Amino acid sequence: MKAVAVYPGKPHSIHLREIEPPQLDSIPGGRGVLVRSLEIGVDATDREINEALYGNAPTGFDYLVLGHESFGIVEAVGPNVKDLQPGDYVSCTVRRPGGSIYDQIGRNDITSEETYYERGINLRHGFLTERWVDDCEFMVKVPKQLKHLGVLSEPASVCAKAIEQAYLAQQRLQVWKPEVAYVMGSGQIGLLSTMMLRLKGLEVYTVARSKKAGNKKAEIAEAYGATYVSTAETPLDQLVKQTGKPQLIVEATGSSQLAFQAMEVLSHNGALVWTSITGGQGTATVPSDKINLEWVLGNKLLVGSVNGNRRHFELGIQALAHGELAFPGVTEKLLTTRVDGLENYAELIRRLVEDKEAIKVYLRVTSV
Amino acid sequence: MKAVAVYPGKPHSIHLREIEPPQLDSIPGGRGVLVRSLEIGVDATDREINEALYGNAPTGFDYLVLGHESFGIVEAVGPNVKDLQPGDYVSCTVRRPGGSIYDQIGRNDITSEETYYERGINLRHGFLTERWVDDCEFMVKVPKQLKHLGVLSEPASVCAKAIEQAYLAQQRLQVWKPEVAYVMGSGQIGLLSTMMLRLKGLEVYTVARSKKAGNKKAEIAEAYGATYVSTAETPLDQLVKQTGKPQLIVEATGSSQLAFQAMEVLSHNGALVWTSITGGQGTATVPSDKINLEWVLGNKLLVGSVNGNRRHFELGIQALAHGELAFPGVTEKLLTTRVDGLENYAELIRRLVEDKEAIKVYLRVTSV
């Protein structure tokens, strides 16, 4: 069976290889679900793993099958799987449990262990292959009517978790009803976060570098009812003068410099969520006295948020469905860049790295 | 009536002046409480206001009476004050309500307005005077048996709120039971936080620059059952190797560089609380890619915390009382540096600025 893999630690080692097909009964307790890949998304994480910035092979392997953004169709289920049957569409969560208390209560997304297990990222093979198998616990159903957006399940879960983390942490304030939000970055996380915050009724500014004219990302943000702002046209401090300081910021630029810069524009009692994985060695010089002073006087909060567990996938899929009704036909515009066939992995990674206009780059493994 | 004041914006303008005595009936609704000052603490905030780094006079005044750490004895109460009577010992909260929803629900400590009102700091006169008056809402009773620590009520409220904010925000994790905490800084906030975290059963490392031998701050930290660590003897990264990464950090060094450095040692699912007011223009260069990556992967959280409202004063006073039973006679060792009489304001500020061994510098206005 074909799979797209890398040799972790070796830059630009992406390649096609033969691997053993997965077995349904490799999952204990009759809880296995065997899935045929339909569409597998790639993102900056895959790019950075291929650049050897992070990522590890499972024990006993020298390669790591890539792909953590999964969408497929169930082919077979074990005898103790209740909620899924062949023909169902599913996405699969990314993290697998370790041994901490969090893992034991089903919150492997917040394991307190330093070592984490993520399919397609760290110590577990990913989904960029013909078939995969996993425990039904990690498999989340995608309604048939949403199958055209199924490949966005994982990114949507990331956004849903990030936003939920902010709201949960802000319960410390007794009342928190943010009105103005900035979403920094207009990639898939930025745009899906824009949609979700618009669905909550916030006034959303989607802030990115590229100019607005003829910009597909800007068109999508505005189709969600947000305002797209190019920092090339309106610097961040000027935007703040126009909108007031935002009470909520979702940072998804992939730039750690901007992640820290976002600290400077957050309002009193505001929440900033960092979602970008930045694998480099970059540094930033920050006005530390000023940020610290304002964060203390203003009771401000920052929370980092990583990929979610099954409940976050459910929330993400719900938001995708809600978005289809509120903004019909908009979300599919994120699906800019499809490559067909595992053997075209080189084209897949080329589009991911080089195509600056691409929003979602994904591989169609099999036709739906 | 004598008061110690500054001209905000004019460095080193601290002076003694005559002001009008406060009137009980200046507080509406018969809710006034007139208090005679016993002991008023000073801290880095007072020093920085005298250095004109921040602070503003109330409208209609060119001076600001200093002092936000209050302790006094009630002399008279209005007809609608139920819980206080002459002879009661009290401390008084610092912030006064603005108009936001938070102010309306009694959470003026988290007002969402940019302008805040703080007695002795911003737009409201402070307590460094013979008598003061305020609404009974802002007056918190100190038990007679705790009157020797009454001047620590405000600092204790700051610590109680800071720790509570971390625990409240971490409810997002469903389970959070930190075991190892670092308290950075060994001033009054660092030491009182050390005590409160020890009362919660945590393994506490009180981390500061000064060497351990012959260091009074180290003695107090260890009398609370914490481990004092001098970064001059054990660099922070070496300490982390010994203890594991802390799940909770209270940052109270007054150095914004260290506030950001604390971000680098926090554990997965950890909470960092910033409590230092840093009024300068300092900058810090941070390993932004690394911090951002680790915060996202590790679901880490930062929260700024400022002075508290009456509930935090109540929590602080409870912790001081609990500390008296658990660690008898230890907390009073914080009261290193007493100056007698408002007319000795110059000595007060000199000790505050120059005496590096001082922990709590305070003015005895009247004998208890």
Interface residues (C-beta under 8 A of the other chain):
Chain A: Y54 I101 Y102 I105 R107 D109 I110 T111 S112 E113 E114 Y116 Q165 L168 A169 Q170 Q171 R172 L173 Q174 V175 Q247 S256 Q257 A259 F260 S267 H268 N269 W274 T275 S276 I277 T278 G279 G280 Q281 G282 T283 A284 T285 V286 P287 S288 D289 K290 I291 N292 L293 E294 W295 V296 L297 G298 N299 K300 L301 L302 V303 G304 S305 V306
Chain B: Y54 I101 Y102 I105 R107 D109 I110 T111 S112 E113 E114 Y116 Q165 L168 A169 Q170 Q171 R172 L173 Q174 V175 Q247 S256 Q257 A259 F260 S267 H268 N269 W274 T275 S276 I277 T278 G279 G280 Q281 G282 T283 A284 T285 V286 P287 S288 D289 K290 I291 N292 L293 E294 W295 V296 L297 G298 N299 K300 L301 L302 V303 G304 S305 V306
